[in-house]
């Protein structure tokens, strides 16, 4: 059993409301939810959020919501910590997925094929994590798979037993500021025309 966790807090310093902001006619998080659902890889898709609007979007799209406690919604809390907390809560409730995939809420060019390949690589190798990278081998800001126990135990994503999946340059744009957002809009328009 696998679970997708989409961290999507309400606050963002550089792009206000980033995770629910309109991107080509839809809240940007919708693209990540769609990819998770379309992949058929997940028993559960869970949005971890502290924001009522994001919660409503997730529920309207038919996925689960885990309300994020304030300590997990601070700027300095990373996605690995959020995923570890979410998975601990699931395990406490009696669910024990073998693998989990963190899918970024701002990844509109995510590919189902890449998610499938990432899981295959994790299953076949002796890895804690497998994550998406761009052409220069930098984090693509799209997704990373991991063993549930690696998340729960706080094993670092930079651990030596981590593998990478290279994503096409045409689909890589880690959205961190307004310039990245504009660039992603242009790239998405090119991909979908």
N, C-alpha and C positions, 0 to 999 in steps of 0.2 A: 504494500500500500504506500502511495506517495501523496504528499501534500504540497500545494503551492501557497506561499506566504507573500502577500503583496503589502509591504510597509508603505503607509500613506498617511503621514501625520498632516494636520491642517496648517501648521506654521511653515514658513519658508522665508528666510531673510532676503534672498536675492530676487526671487520671483514669487511675489505674494500669491498664495492659493495655488501654487504650482501643480499639485497633484490632481486638482479638479478643474484647472483652467481649460478653456476651450481650445481645442487643437483640431483644425479642419472640421469644425461643426459638432464635435463631441468632447466631453471631458477627457483629458488625456489618459486617465487611468482606465478608461473603457477598452483601449487597445490592448493593454496588458491582461485584463480580465478575459477578453475575447481569445487571445492567444492561449492562455492557460486552459480555457474550456475546450477550445477547438483541438488542442493537442491530444485529448483523451488520456493523458498520462496521470491525472490526479483524481484521487478519491474525493479530496476536498480542496477547494480554492478558498482561501481565507484572506480577507483584507484586514490588516491591523491598523486601526486608526483611532484618533481622538477627536475626529471632526464629524459633526452630524450630517453635513452635506455629503461627505465621502461615504459615510455609512449608508445613507439613502441610495446613492448611486449603486453601491455594491449589492444591497438587498434587491433593488429593482432589476439588477442583472442576474439575480439568482445565485449569488455566491454568499459564503458565510462572512461574518464580521466578528472580529475579536476586538473589543474595546480596549484601547491602550491605556494603561495606568499613567498618571502624570510623569512618574520617574522615567518612563520609557519614551516620552514624547519631547524630551529636551534636545536641543541642537546637537549636543556632543555625543548622543547615544547613536551608535552605528547600527546598520541593518543586521549584522551578525548577532548583536546583543538582542535586538528586537525579535529576530527569528528564534534564538535560543529560549527566550522568555515565552514566546508563543507556543513553541513545541513542548516546553515544560508544562504549560497549562493544558495542552492537549493530552499529554501523557498522564497528567493528574486526573483528567476526566475519563481516562480509560482507552484513549486512542493512542496507538503506538506505530506511526508510519516508519518504514525503514529509511526512506529518503525524503528530503525536502528540497524544494527549489524556491529561492528568493527571486521574485520577479519585480523589477523596479516599476513603480507606478508611471514613470515618464520614459517609456520605451516603446514608442509607437511603431518602430520599424523592426520589432522583434519577429523572429521567424519560428514557426512551429517545428520546422525541420532542425533548427539549431537546438531547440529544447530536447527533441528526441535524441539527437546525436550526443548531447551533453549527458543525458541519462545513460545511454549505452556505454559511454566512456567510463562513467562512474561505476557502473555495474561490472565492467570487464577488468578494471584496474584496481590496484590497491591504493585508492585515493581517499582523502577526507573530503575534498571538494573538487569540482570542475567548474570553471567560470569562463564567461565570454570576454574576449579581448579583440581590440582593433588591430589594424595592420602593423602598428608599431609595438604590439604586444602590451599595450596599456589597457586597463579595465574598460570594457565597452559600455558599461553602465546599463546593461540589459538584464542579466540573470546570473545566478550561480546555484548549482546543485551541491548538495552535501548529504552525508550520512546524518541522520537525526542525532545520534549520539555525539558526533563531532560538534554540532551546534550546541547541544545541551551542555557539553563539557567545556565549551568555550575554546575549542581548538581554533587557532588563527587561520584566516584565509591565506596567509603568507607561509603556512607550513610547507615543508619540502614535499609532502605527499599531496600536492595540489596540481591539477592539470588544467590546461587552457584549450579553448575552442576559438579559433580565429574566425571572426565575422567579416564579411565583405565590407570594404570601405564605404560602399554606397549606402550601407544601412547602419553605420556607426556614428552616433552623435550623443555623447553624454551631456545631458541638459542640466547645466549648473547656473546659467545666468541668461539674461535677456538676449544676448548675441547668439548663444547656443540654441535658444528657443527658435529664433528667426531662421537660423541655419537648418534646424530640424524640419521646420515647416516647408522650406524650399526642397530639401532632400525628399521628404515624404511626397510632395507634389510630383516630383520627377519619377519616383518609384511607382506611383499609382496612375499616371496618365497613360 
